[in-house]
C-alpha cells in the first residue's frame, strides 16, 4: 500500500495526521485529565471547575450588538477597552454565548483583550446572527466583516482568521488593504479540500465524516484536546455540539469548505501577516499552515508545540507574538 493510500484509508474525519501525533494528542489530553488543571494565559495553573450545558449556553458577559449586512443582522461583541482593534473571524461554527464560556476560546479572547479591543462576531446563519436558508458565500462573509467594522467604528484594524475563518480574512485583506493593518492567520489554510494540484489537503471522505460524527462528541480530542473531561464531560460536550449545529447545517458548511480556495490571493497580500499553527493540530494539519507561509510575502510563521487547534491561552509564546505584532 502506498503512503497516499494509507493516509486516505486511515485518516480521521478531519485529517490524515500521522499516528504518532494522534498518540501525543491523546496523551496530552489524558495528562490534563489526570492532573485536573489548566494553564492560564499568564502561565499560572488554576484548578478546573466542571461546566454544565446550562452554564455553557448562558448569556455572554459581553453585551450583544448587531450590525446590518445587506438586511442580515450580524451579532458581535466588543471585549477590552484598549486600542488597537482586533476583529476575529471565527472558525467553522460560532455562537457568542457559548464561546464566551468555552474555556479554550474564552481564555484566548481574554488574553487578547488584555492588550487590544477584541471584536468577535457570529457569521450569518450561525449563533446569534440572523439565520439563512443556505450557507453564505465567501463574498457575503466579506460583507459581514465590513458591516461589523463599520458598526464598531473600526476604520483600520488587525484581522485574525481562525480555522475556517482564515480564507475569508485573506480575501478581505486583499480586497481592502487600506483597512487592514495586519493579518493573523491561526490554525487555518487557503484551501481545505484535497485535489490533484493540492495533494496535502483533506480528503472529501474525511470532510464528509464530520457530518456523520457531528453530535456524537467524536471530535472533541481533535478540536478541543485541551478541555479536560473534568471540566466538560462527554455528555455535556455532545450537547454542546448539538446546540451549535445540526447535521443539515454541517452538510452545508462542509460543501462550502470543499469549494473554498483562496490560493490565488496569497501573493496579493500586502499587509504584514503572522501565521500561527500548533505542530500537532489534528483538525488542520500544520503542513497546510506551512504552505500559507511559503506563499505569503512579508509573513512570519510561528510553530507552537502542542496538539491543540484553537487554545492560545495555553501558548504564551503565541500570545506574546500577537502582542508584539499589533504593536503593544
N, C-alpha and C positions, 0 to 999 in steps of 0.2 A: 504494500500500500504506500503511495506517495505521501509526502508531507501535506500537500493541499487537500488530498482526500481524507487524511486523518483529521485535519482541522475541521473540515466540513462535516464529517460524521460525528465528531466528538465535542464540538463547541456547545456551550450552554446557550440559553436563549438570547444572549446579547453579545457574546464574544467568544473567540476561539483562543483565548489566552492559554498559555502553557500550563500543564498540570501543576508544576511547582508553584506557580503564582496562586493557583487556587488553594493549594495546601497552606501557603503562607497566609492567605486571606482568612482561612478558617481558623488557623492557629491564633491569628491576631484577635479574631472575634472571641474565641474561647478564652484567651488570656484576659480580655476585658471583662468577660462574664465572671471569671473566677475571682478577680480582684474587686469587681463591682465598683470601679472608679472610672472617671473620665477626666481628661485634661482640659483645663480652662484655657482661654485664649492667651493668658499670661504664663502658662506652663504649670500653674499650681494644680494640685489634684483636689477634687472635691467629691464627696460622697454622692452616689446616684440616688434618685428617688423615682419610684415607679410612676409612670404616666398612664392614666386611663384614657380610653377613647373619648370620653366626655371632656376631659381636660384638653386633649389634643385638638378637639374641634371647637373649643370655646373661643369667644371673640378675641381678636388680636388686641394687644395693649396699645397698638398704634392706630390712630383714627383712620378709617377707610374713606378715601376720597375718590372721585370719579372724573375721568376726562372723556370728552366726547370725540370719538374717532369715526367720522362719517356716519353718525347715528348710532354707533355702538358704544356703550358705556364701558370704559376700561378702569377697573378698580386698581388703586395704588395706595401706597403708604409712604410716609417720609419719616425716616429714622435718623436721629443725630442732628445736631444743630450747626456744625462747623462746615465751612467750605473746605475743599472743593466738593462739587456734586458728583455722585457716582450712581448712575442708573444701571440697575441689574436686570438683565433679561433672563427669566427662569428657564429651567430645564423642561423635560418632556411634559410634565403636568404640574400646575401650581394652584395653590389655594392660600390666600394671605392669612386666613385664620390659622390653618394647620401649620404653615411654615413658620409662624411666629412662636409655635410651641414645640416643633420637631427639633430635638437637640442639635443635629449637625447644621441645619440651616439657621436656626435661631442663634446659635452661638457664633456661627460665621458672620452673620449680619451684625451682631452686637460688636464683634471685634472690628469690623469695617467701620461701623458707626462711631467708634471711639476717635476716629480722625477724619471722618468725612460725613457729608449729608447723603445718606443712602436712600434711594428711591426704588422700591420694589413694586412690581405690578403683576396682575394676572392677565395672561394673554386672552384675547377674545375667545369666547366659548369655554373658558376654564374658570374655576374658582368663583370669585365674586363678580367677575366681569359678565357682561350680557352673554347668554347662550346664543349659539349659531346653529343653523341647520346642517352645516358641513364644516369640515376643518378649514381654517383660514389659509389663504395663500401666503407666500412669502411677502408679496407686495403689501398685503393687508397687515401683516405683522409689522412691517416697516412703518405704516401709518399709525399703528398703536404706539410705537416708540415716540413718534412725532407728537402725538396728542398728549402723552404723559409729560414729555419735555416741555411743551408749550404751557400746559396747565400748571406746572410747578415752577414756571419762570426760569427754566434751565436753558439759557441761551447757549452756553458752552459747557460741556461736561465730559467726564470719563464714562465710558460704556463698558460694562462687564457682561460677557455672554457665557452662561453656564450650560454645558452639555448641549441639548437641542437648541438652546438659545444662542449658541455660537454663530451659526450661519446667518441668522437674521441680524446679528450685531455686526458681522463683517459687511453685509450688504449696506446696512445703514451708514457705517463709517465710510464706505466707498462713495455712496450717493450724497453724503452730507459732510464733506471734510471740514467745512467751516464751523461745524458744531461739535465735533468730537476731538477733545484734547488728547485722548489716548484710549487705546483699546486693550481690554484684559480678556483673554480667552482661557477659560478654565474647564478642563476635562471635556474638551469638545473637538470638533473636526469640521472640515469643509464639506465632507460627503460621508454619509453613513453606510450606504449600500455598496456591496462588492460588485465590480463589473470587470470587463476584460482590461480596461485601462486603469483599473483601481483594484488590484488583487488583494490589497491589505484591508479592504473594507469588510463589513459584517455581512454574512450571507443572508439572503431573504428568508431562508429556513430559520435562521436564528432570530431574525426580527419578528417573524410570524409567531415564534414561540412565546414572545412577550404577550401576545393577545391571549393565547391559550392558558398561560400561567397567571395572568392578572387576577388578583383577588384571592390567590392561594397562599401568598406570602413567600413563594419560592424564590423570589429575587432579593430578599432583604439582605443576604450576605454578599450580594453583588452591588446593590445600590447603596446600602447603608450598613456596612460591616462594623462601623464604629458604635452603632446603637446596641448596647448590651441588652440581653433578654431580661435582665433585672430591671431595666428601665422601661422597655416596651416588650411585653411578651408576644408570642407568636399570634395569639388570638386577637390581640389589640392591633398588631401590625396588619393582619388580614383585613380587619375592619377599616383601618386607615386607607388601605389600597382601594377598597370598595367605595369609601367616601370620596376619594379623589376622582375616580372614573369608573365607568362600566366597560364591558368588553367591546361594545359597539363603538364607543368613543376611542378606545385604544386601537381598534382596527383602522379608524380614520387617521389617527395620528401616525400609525405605522406606515400607512400608504404615503402620507406626506413625507415622512423621513426617508422612504425609499427613493423619492423623487428629488430630494434636496441635493444640490451640487453647486457650491459657490467657488469651486477651484479656479475658474477663470478670473475671479475677482481678487485673488490673493496678491497678485503682482501689482494691482492698482491701489492697494492700501498705502496711504501717505502718512498716516499718524503713527506715533510710537506705539509699539504693540508688545505686551507682556503675555507670555503663554505659560500657563501653569498646569502641570499634569502629575498625578501620582503614578509612580513606577508600575505598581501592580493593579491599576484601575481595571476592574473586570467588566465594567459597562462600556466604556470607550477606551480600548487598549492604547497604551502610550505610543505605539507606532503611528497612530493617527495624529497625535499631537506633535510628534517629531516631524511629520510631513508638513504640518502647518508652518512650523518654524523654518523649515528649509525653503519655503516658497514665499515668505513674507520678509521683505527688506525692513531694516530698522527694527527688528524684533529681538526679544530676549526670551530664551527658553529656560524655564526653571523646572527641574525634575525633582519631585518630592518623594522621599522614601515612604512607602506605605501602600495599602491596597484600597484606600477609600476612593469614592467618586466625587463627593462634594463637601467633605468636612474639613474646611480650612481652619477651624477653631483649634484643631489638634496639630496644626502645621505652622508654628510660629515663624519659620523662615519665610513661608509664603505670605503671611500677613505683613511681615517686615518688608518684603519685596514690593507688595502693593502700596504700602505706606510711602515708601521711597519713590515709587513710580508716580504717585499723584502729587508728589512734592511736599509731603508732610514730614 
